[in-house]
């Protein structure tokens, strides 16, 4: 996610709120916007139709009601400490294409982790009839991204770090402005005092990642997706 909007202008909303949004206005002869609630309805139907079970849903909406960030958390599989998640964004004002990102819900503290890469469901869709086909193709891309993200999580879990190496990464996160300094400082304190936080306790890059995502927890869904993806990229490249 590029995080260009919604940092200060977003709010978390219910599915009912999305369903109550008015029909969006066309911005021109070739612009045929589809209600954001309808996009979510079709996306959910296609996810369930593919055999997956959604355990939790979250949605963030811009103040003007034109831009949506959402996440579907799938049911947890046996043996995993996290559940695969599908993050997505859409708009009715042409500011964003319908895009997805692979994610994970870390159950021990219910924090969210997101992949550092996203995919386009389709460059555009102009009629109601082709939304389902667009989303169906996008879900195939999500499955491929999710498999890659699962392998990345396994690598982060296995990549052991010392406290000195971790501290150097936190300093680098501030230097590169991956997160506000205050948020990095909060994550740093969690790293050195992980009592009661079993997801942070492992001295690994995954533990660092979970310290950051815990610190991001109070932020909007848009921020979690955008900056969480940046952190994933940074930890995989460090």
C-alpha positions as CSV (number, residue, x, y, z in Angstrom):
1,X,0.0,0.0,0.0
2,X,1.3,3.4,-0.8
3,X,-0.2,5.1,2.3
4,X,-0.8,8.4,0.4
5,X,-4.2,9.1,2.0
6,X,-6.2,8.0,5.1
7,X,-3.4,8.6,7.6
8,X,-5.5,11.2,9.4
9,X,-8.7,11.1,7.5
10,X,-9.8,7.5,8.0
11,X,-12.0,5.7,10.4
12,X,-12.9,2.1,11.1
13,X,-16.4,1.2,9.9
14,X,-18.8,-1.7,10.1
15,X,-20.1,-3.8,7.2
16,X,-23.5,-2.2,7.7
17,X,-21.9,1.3,7.3
18,X,-20.4,0.2,4.0
19,X,-23.8,-1.1,2.8
20,X,-25.5,2.2,3.7
21,X,-23.1,4.3,1.5
22,X,-24.9,6.2,-1.3
23,X,-24.5,5.3,-4.9
24,X,-21.2,6.9,-6.1
25,X,-21.4,9.6,-8.7
26,X,-19.7,9.2,-12.1
27,X,-16.7,11.5,-12.7
28,X,-17.0,11.3,-16.5
29,X,-18.3,9.4,-19.5
30,X,-15.9,6.5,-18.9
31,X,-16.1,6.3,-15.1
32,X,-18.6,3.7,-13.8
33,X,-17.9,3.4,-10.1
34,X,-19.3,0.5,-8.1
35,X,-20.4,0.9,-4.5
36,X,-17.6,-0.1,-2.1
37,X,-20.0,-2.2,-0.1
38,X,-20.9,-4.1,-3.3
39,X,-17.2,-4.7,-4.1
40,X,-16.8,-6.2,-0.6
41,X,-19.9,-8.4,-1.1
42,X,-18.5,-9.8,-4.3
43,X,-15.1,-10.2,-2.8
44,X,-16.5,-12.1,0.1
45,X,-18.6,-14.3,-2.1
46,X,-15.6,-15.2,-4.3
47,X,-13.4,-16.0,-1.3
48,X,-16.1,-18.3,0.2
49,X,-16.8,-19.8,-3.2
50,X,-13.1,-20.8,-3.5
51,X,-13.4,-22.9,-0.4
52,X,-11.9,-20.5,2.2
53,X,-13.5,-19.6,5.4
54,X,-13.4,-16.0,6.6
55,X,-13.0,-15.6,10.4
56,X,-12.8,-11.8,10.8
57,X,-13.3,-8.7,8.7
58,X,-12.1,-5.1,9.2
59,X,-12.7,-2.0,7.2
60,X,-11.4,1.5,7.1
61,X,-13.1,4.3,5.2
62,X,-11.9,7.8,4.2
63,X,-13.8,10.8,5.5
64,X,-15.4,11.4,2.1
65,X,-16.5,7.8,1.8
66,X,-14.6,7.3,-1.5
67,X,-11.7,5.1,-0.4
68,X,-11.7,1.8,1.4
69,X,-9.1,-0.3,3.0
70,X,-10.2,-3.8,4.2
71,X,-8.9,-7.1,5.4
72,X,-10.4,-10.6,5.5
73,X,-8.7,-12.9,8.1
74,X,-9.1,-16.6,7.2
75,X,-9.7,-19.3,9.8
76,X,-6.5,-20.5,11.4
77,X,-5.0,-23.7,10.2
78,X,-3.7,-26.3,12.6
79,X,-0.1,-25.9,13.5
80,X,0.2,-22.2,12.5
81,X,0.5,-19.3,14.9
82,X,-1.1,-17.0,12.4
83,X,-4.0,-17.0,9.9
84,X,-3.6,-16.0,6.2
85,X,-5.2,-12.7,5.5
86,X,-6.3,-10.8,2.4
87,X,-5.8,-7.0,2.6
88,X,-7.4,-4.9,-0.1
89,X,-8.1,-1.4,-1.1
90,X,-10.6,0.2,-3.5
91,X,-12.0,3.6,-4.4
92,X,-14.9,5.2,-6.2
93,X,-13.0,8.4,-7.1
94,X,-10.3,6.9,-9.4
95,X,-7.6,7.5,-6.8
96,X,-6.9,3.8,-6.3
97,X,-7.3,0.7,-8.4
98,X,-8.6,-2.4,-6.7
99,X,-5.5,-3.9,-5.2
100,X,-4.7,-6.7,-2.8
101,X,-1.8,-7.7,-0.4
102,X,-1.0,-10.9,1.4
103,X,-1.2,-10.8,5.1
104,X,-1.2,-12.7,8.4
105,X,-3.1,-12.3,11.6
106,X,-0.8,-13.2,14.6
107,X,-3.2,-14.7,17.0
108,X,-1.2,-14.4,20.3
109,X,-1.9,-10.7,20.4
110,X,-4.1,-10.2,17.3
111,X,-1.6,-8.0,15.5
112,X,-1.5,-7.8,11.8
113,X,1.4,-8.4,9.5
114,X,1.4,-7.6,5.8
115,X,3.6,-8.5,2.8
116,X,5.8,-5.9,1.3
117,X,4.3,-6.4,-2.1
118,X,0.8,-5.9,-3.5
119,X,-1.0,-6.9,-6.7
120,X,-3.6,-5.4,-8.9
121,X,-6.8,-7.3,-9.2
122,X,-7.3,-5.7,-12.6
123,X,-6.3,-2.4,-14.2
124,X,-9.9,-1.4,-14.1
125,X,-13.4,-2.7,-14.2
126,X,-16.2,-0.7,-15.8
127,X,-19.3,-2.7,-15.4
128,X,-21.0,-4.7,-12.6
129,X,-20.9,-7.9,-14.7
130,X,-17.1,-8.2,-14.8
131,X,-16.4,-7.6,-11.1
132,X,-16.7,-11.2,-10.1
133,X,-14.3,-12.3,-12.9
134,X,-11.8,-9.6,-12.0
135,X,-11.9,-10.6,-8.3
136,X,-11.7,-14.3,-9.1
137,X,-8.5,-13.8,-11.1
138,X,-7.1,-11.5,-8.3
139,X,-7.7,-14.3,-5.7
140,X,-5.4,-16.6,-7.7
141,X,-2.7,-13.9,-7.5
142,X,-3.4,-13.6,-3.7
143,X,-2.9,-17.3,-3.2
144,X,0.5,-17.1,-5.0
145,X,1.4,-14.1,-2.9
146,X,0.2,-15.8,0.3
147,X,2.4,-18.8,-0.4
148,X,5.4,-16.5,-0.9
149,X,4.6,-14.5,2.3
150,X,4.3,-17.8,4.3
151,X,7.8,-18.7,3.1
152,X,9.0,-15.2,4.1
153,X,7.5,-15.6,7.6
154,X,9.3,-18.9,8.0
155,X,12.6,-17.2,7.0
156,X,12.0,-14.4,9.4
157,X,11.3,-16.9,12.2
158,X,14.5,-18.8,11.5
159,X,16.7,-15.6,11.2
160,X,18.1,-15.3,14.7
161,X,19.4,-11.8,15.8
162,X,21.3,-10.5,18.8
163,X,20.1,-7.5,20.8
164,X,22.8,-5.4,19.2
165,X,21.7,-6.4,15.7
166,X,18.1,-5.7,16.6
167,X,19.0,-2.3,18.1
168,X,20.8,-1.4,14.9
169,X,17.7,-2.2,12.8
170,X,15.6,0.0,15.0
171,X,18.0,2.8,14.5
172,X,18.0,2.2,10.8
173,X,14.1,2.3,10.8
174,X,14.3,5.8,12.3
175,X,17.0,6.9,9.8
176,X,14.9,5.7,6.9
177,X,11.7,7.0,8.4
178,X,10.0,3.7,8.1
179,X,7.9,4.7,11.0
180,X,7.6,7.8,13.3
181,X,10.4,7.8,15.8
182,X,7.9,7.5,18.7
183,X,6.4,4.4,17.2
184,X,9.9,2.9,16.7
185,X,10.8,3.7,20.3
186,X,7.6,1.9,21.5
187,X,8.6,-1.2,19.4
188,X,12.1,-1.0,20.8
189,X,10.9,-1.1,24.4
190,X,8.7,-4.1,23.5
191,X,11.8,-5.9,22.1
192,X,13.9,-5.4,25.2
193,X,10.9,-6.1,27.6
194,X,8.9,-8.8,25.9
195,X,7.3,-10.3,29.0
196,X,3.7,-11.2,28.2
197,X,4.4,-10.9,24.5
198,X,5.2,-14.4,23.2
199,X,5.2,-13.3,19.6
200,X,8.0,-10.7,20.4
201,X,10.0,-13.0,22.7
202,X,11.8,-15.0,20.0
203,X,15.2,-13.3,19.3
204,X,14.6,-13.4,15.5
205,X,13.6,-11.1,12.8
206,X,10.0,-12.3,13.2
207,X,10.2,-11.1,16.8
208,X,11.3,-7.7,15.6
209,X,8.5,-7.7,13.0
210,X,5.9,-8.5,15.7
211,X,7.3,-5.7,18.0
212,X,6.7,-3.3,15.2
213,X,3.2,-4.6,14.3
214,X,2.2,-4.4,17.9
215,X,3.4,-0.8,18.0
216,X,1.3,-0.2,14.8
217,X,-1.8,-1.8,16.4
218,X,-3.5,1.5,17.4
219,X,-3.0,3.0,13.9
220,X,-5.5,3.0,11.1
221,X,-5.9,-0.1,8.9
222,X,-4.4,2.0,6.0
223,X,-1.3,2.8,8.0
224,X,-0.9,-0.9,9.2
225,X,-1.0,-2.1,5.6
226,X,1.3,0.6,4.1
227,X,3.9,0.8,6.8
228,X,3.7,-2.8,7.8
229,X,4.5,-3.8,4.2
230,X,7.5,-1.4,4.2
231,X,8.8,-3.0,7.4
232,X,8.5,-6.5,5.9
233,X,10.5,-5.5,2.9
234,X,13.2,-3.9,5.2
235,X,13.5,-6.9,7.4
236,X,13.8,-9.3,4.5
237,X,16.5,-7.2,2.9
238,X,18.4,-6.3,6.1
